[in-house]
Amino acid sequence: MQQPEELKFVTLDVFTQTPFLGNPLAIVQIPKALTLQHHLKQRIAREFNLSETVFLYEGEDDTLERRIEIFTTTEEIPFAGHPTIGTICYICAGDGPAEVPVQSLTVLCKAGQLQIQYDRHNGIAEAKVPHNVRIHKTAVPWRSVLQSQPSLLREPEKRSQRALGSPSESSVGVDGGDGVCPLVSIVRGMSFILVELSQVEDLLNLKVGSLPIDHSAIKWDDGWSSFTTPYYYVVESQDPVNRTFKLRARMISEIGEDPATGSAACTLGAYLALQIAEGSKTYTFSVDQGVEMGRHSNIGVQVTLEESGRSIKEVRLSGSAVLVSKGTLKSR
């Protein structure tokens, strides 16, 4: 089958309703009659040079089902939050190929099937995301984090995570600290080092372009080796009665900073809910990210635990998106 000479694309800003905030996303439309080879999709993703690019396959006329593939500038990944929310908003708002607003849709990605809802009144998309949450047996030493972000070196102090019901495992001290940061996967192939900080000022002091965390310090459980990056966060406020929490976060990797990371927010919400461990309860997290880089994003996460309180029943990711540009991509 011949490769296409031209492909339609759009760009959106995700986890915001204001253009030029949030996390930019490119969506390339793939018609039913065409095939795009893997290496060309990777080259297109590098050309856009965004954190992720989505390839959206045209669906059958009589179904509300769409298949997507998600590429970073270097590889295909099984799931990511802002591409999922952005694609849902694009399709369901009537801006997409169908040009007809819809309120429910099934999205198929490499991580599994996503059941989604779209609130046309407020422009919010919500996805029930696939999950296989794994808290790895070996956490990442604080010393490895501090080698990457020396601005965190300060006097020991208690960390806000204790208020969420988890043990006080770690603190940052003048000697580098002997604590640890949990290594958690939301699905196979997508892992985060969750680095809790005690105050927003610590987030402001993080440096982009600093040394990456030593990968020899990252020890996944057998069979779980994957993309892994640190996710720094502060618990700004919480309402234990209503089980709602407001968080502030930054995702800084060796290739730069991400304005909004839905998969990391889901991972963090799942981890914190499991630390509280009240069975059959739903916990709601509002995560502000991208503030320090001038691209404020707001990510919504809801986590429901099983009756035992020791496992995850459901994870829901929510957010909005705004269309920024449309165009044609020449592939030859």
NORMOKA-V433221 format. One record per residue. N is the residue number from 1. RES is the residue in one letter. PHI is phi in degrees with one decimal (NA if undefined). Layout:
# NORMOKA-V433221
n;res;phi
N;RES;PHI
N;RES;PHI
This chain:
# NORMOKA-V433221
n;res;phi
1;M;NA
2;Q;-70.7
3;Q;-79.2
4;P;-71.8
5;E;-88.2
6;E;-136.6
7;L;-134.2
8;K;-79.4
9;F;-143.3
10;V;-134.3
11;T;-123.2
12;L;-132.2
13;D;-105.3
14;V;-111.7
15;F;65.7
16;T;-160.0
17;Q;-115.5
18;T;-117.7
19;P;-55.9
20;F;75.2
21;L;-112.2
22;G;67.3
23;N;-111.6
24;P;-64.1
25;L;-144.0
26;A;-105.6
27;I;-122.7
28;V;-105.4
29;Q;-88.6
30;I;-113.0
31;P;-65.3
32;K;-60.8
33;A;-81.1
34;L;-119.2
35;T;-122.8
36;L;-117.8
37;Q;-68.6
38;H;-57.8
39;H;-65.5
40;L;-73.4
41;K;-61.5
42;Q;-66.0
43;R;-66.9
44;I;-64.8
45;A;-61.2
46;R;-65.3
47;E;-64.6
48;F;-67.4
49;N;59.0
50;L;-101.3
51;S;-60.2
52;E;-145.6
53;T;-126.4
54;V;-103.5
55;F;-107.5
56;L;-102.8
57;Y;-87.8
58;E;-61.9
59;G;-93.3
60;E;-71.4
61;D;-62.8
62;D;-101.0
63;T;-129.2
64;L;-106.3
65;E;-136.8
66;R;-134.3
67;R;-105.8
68;I;-128.8
69;E;-127.1
70;I;-118.3
71;F;-122.7
72;T;-87.0
73;T;-72.6
74;T;-123.5
75;E;-163.4
76;E;-84.9
77;I;-124.4
78;P;-74.3
79;F;-160.9
80;A;-155.0
81;G;-72.9
82;H;-70.8
83;P;-63.7
84;T;-66.8
85;I;-64.2
86;G;-61.4
87;T;-65.7
88;I;-60.5
89;C;-61.6
90;Y;-61.0
91;I;-73.2
92;C;-75.5
93;A;-77.5
94;G;92.7
95;D;-85.0
96;G;-82.1
97;P;-58.1
98;A;-73.6
99;E;56.4
100;V;-131.9
101;P;-61.5
102;V;-130.8
103;Q;-114.2
104;S;-147.4
105;L;-163.3
106;T;-111.1
107;V;-112.9
108;L;-105.2
109;C;-127.0
110;K;-63.3
111;A;-80.7
112;G;141.7
113;Q;-93.3
114;L;-112.0
115;Q;-92.2
116;I;-127.9
117;Q;-131.3
118;Y;-132.1
119;D;-93.0
120;R;-68.1
121;H;-67.6
122;N;-111.3
123;G;69.7
124;I;-105.4
125;A;-100.3
126;E;-132.5
127;A;-122.3
128;K;-83.4
129;V;-92.9
130;P;-65.5
131;H;-149.2
132;N;-147.3
133;V;-64.2
134;R;-132.8
135;I;-93.7
136;H;-69.9
137;K;-62.0
138;T;-104.5
139;A;-81.8
140;V;-92.4
141;P;-62.8
142;W;-56.5
143;R;-59.0
144;S;-69.4
145;V;-65.2
146;L;-67.0
147;Q;-63.9
148;S;-82.9
149;Q;-129.7
150;P;-64.8
151;S;-64.1
152;L;-80.2
153;L;-71.4
154;R;-160.9
155;E;-62.8
156;P;-60.9
157;E;-156.3
158;K;-68.6
159;R;-112.2
160;S;-64.5
161;Q;-59.9
162;R;-59.6
163;A;-67.6
164;L;-90.2
165;G;99.1
166;S;-95.1
167;P;-66.5
168;S;-81.7
169;E;-86.3
170;S;-148.7
171;S;-148.0
172;V;-99.8
173;G;-121.0
174;V;-65.7
175;D;-92.6
176;G;105.9
177;G;82.4
178;D;-111.3
179;G;-81.8
180;V;-139.9
181;C;-119.1
182;P;-63.8
183;L;-105.6
184;V;-132.4
185;S;-111.1
186;I;-84.5
187;V;-145.9
188;R;-61.1
189;G;96.7
190;M;-146.6
191;S;-129.9
192;F;-139.3
193;I;-91.2
194;L;-90.6
195;V;-110.5
196;E;-84.2
197;L;-116.6
198;S;-93.0
199;Q;-150.9
200;V;-61.0
201;E;-55.9
202;D;-63.7
203;L;-63.7
204;L;-61.5
205;N;-85.9
206;L;-64.2
207;K;-108.0
208;V;-85.7
209;G;88.9
210;S;-77.2
211;L;-62.6
212;P;-68.9
213;I;-64.5
214;D;-58.9
215;H;-68.4
216;S;-68.9
217;A;-85.5
218;I;-96.5
219;K;-122.3
220;W;-73.6
221;D;-62.9
222;D;-54.4
223;G;83.8
224;W;-115.7
225;S;-54.7
226;S;-164.3
227;F;-52.1
228;T;-144.1
229;T;-150.3
230;P;-76.1
231;Y;-128.3
232;Y;-92.4
233;Y;-150.6
234;V;-130.1
235;V;-85.3
236;E;-80.8
237;S;-159.9
238;Q;-155.4
239;D;-124.4
240;P;-60.9
241;V;-65.7
242;N;-90.8
243;R;56.6
244;T;-118.5
245;F;-139.7
246;K;-110.1
247;L;-121.5
248;R;-124.4
249;A;-144.0
250;R;-138.8
251;M;-118.2
252;I;-120.4
253;S;-118.7
254;E;-69.0
255;I;-101.8
256;G;138.3
257;E;-113.7
258;D;-104.2
259;P;-68.6
260;A;-157.6
261;T;-129.1
262;G;-62.1
263;S;-65.0
264;A;-68.1
265;A;-62.2
266;C;-64.6
267;T;-61.3
268;L;-64.4
269;G;-59.2
270;A;-63.8
271;Y;-62.6
272;L;-65.5
273;A;-61.6
274;L;-68.5
275;Q;-71.9
276;I;-76.8
277;A;62.8
278;E;-90.0
279;G;-62.3
280;S;62.8
281;K;-104.9
282;T;-111.2
283;Y;-115.1
284;T;-115.6
285;F;-122.9
286;S;-109.6
287;V;-113.9
288;D;-95.5
289;Q;-141.3
290;G;80.5
291;V;-62.0
292;E;-67.5
293;M;-102.0
294;G;76.9
295;R;-132.6
296;H;-53.0
297;S;-128.3
298;N;-126.6
299;I;-115.0
300;G;-104.2
301;V;-135.3
302;Q;-122.9
303;V;-124.3
304;T;-112.5
305;L;-90.6
306;E;-67.3
307;E;-57.9
308;S;-70.1
309;G;79.8
310;R;-104.4
311;S;-147.1
312;I;-92.9
313;K;-88.9
314;E;-154.6
315;V;-126.6
316;R;-121.9
317;L;-114.2
318;S;-138.1
319;G;172.5
320;S;-121.2
321;A;-157.3
322;V;-130.7
323;L;-71.6
324;V;-112.8
325;S;-151.0
326;K;-132.4
327;G;-170.9
328;T;-123.5
329;L;-103.3
330;K;-92.7
331;S;-96.2
332;R;-131.4
